[in-house]
Amino acid sequence: MKHVIIGGDGFVGSHLAADLAALGEAVLVADIRKSDHAHYATVPFHKIDVTKADSVESLPLAPEDVVYNLSAKMLSPIVTRAERHDFFWPVNYHGTQNILSWMEKNGADRLVHFTTDMIYGHSVTVPQDETHPAHPLGEYGESKLATERLAEEYRAKGFKIPIFRPRLIIGPGRLGILVKLVRLIDLNLPVPMIGGGNNPYQFISVFDCASACIAAWKAGFPNEAYNLGSDDPPPVRKLLGDLIRHAGSKSILLPTPASLVKLTLDALDAVNMPIMDPEQYKIADEVCILDTSKAKRELGWQPQHRDEDMLLAAYTEYRKARDGRKQGERSLAA
């Protein structure tokens, strides 16, 4: 048996590949690009494009193998309203379709599949458990929700497909949608918040996402959906305030009237000049907390990392990479 990780060169996939290899498992990484991860010394890599069925079908797969689908187009970078459908759906939906078809043809029926908490939309209940109504606010959430319906079709054929719905995934090497705020902090400029920043903002560590995949494998691939999020998420104001102090910045946090800001962002989005994706700003001042008790109870999974620590770790790596680029530019100029 081997573990085939589709999208395995990405943020979560690369950590999962390293963790499984450290456990002595046979691992195959498949992705459209290959980075310089150390585990490639022992983990084979296969280049594929999930949007092309023949490319996916070029992957070797045995009936006893297990698959993890971590391929995705996400909310960063920001794309215009006119581009969103063609940006998200080919990878997120049709890519999943190609993966499931390839598995069926090869007799493999165990898949860990990642979607997103963005399928929920506006908070109806706090916290949000897995039965929360699904009303996505944009193409990203809609494309991911469609893959959950696709998974249900394959479950009816005998597939075992645990589905994970993570909050914003963060950790060393990835800030995601927070990059714009970080740049303001580095420039000592005011950092605007949508609303007063008193609502908690929940992340999920990349390390905890990888451990959830392993927990699902060890639990026998239950046909259930599971939320993934941190415990005790702090308010936005505290998260950003801690980051400003950590950076040694003179930035100040700037509360804004949420309704007015959202109207402005709606107008910019309508004319294809988005600053944020609607799926981000429409819930930015809401209390959106995922209830992760089901994953803890059924998988024996437990988040180990705090939001505050992961944000600071992500910023530290960002600064290291930025300073490295600047040093390289100075060397070239010299």
Disulfide bonds with the S-S distance in Angstrom:
none
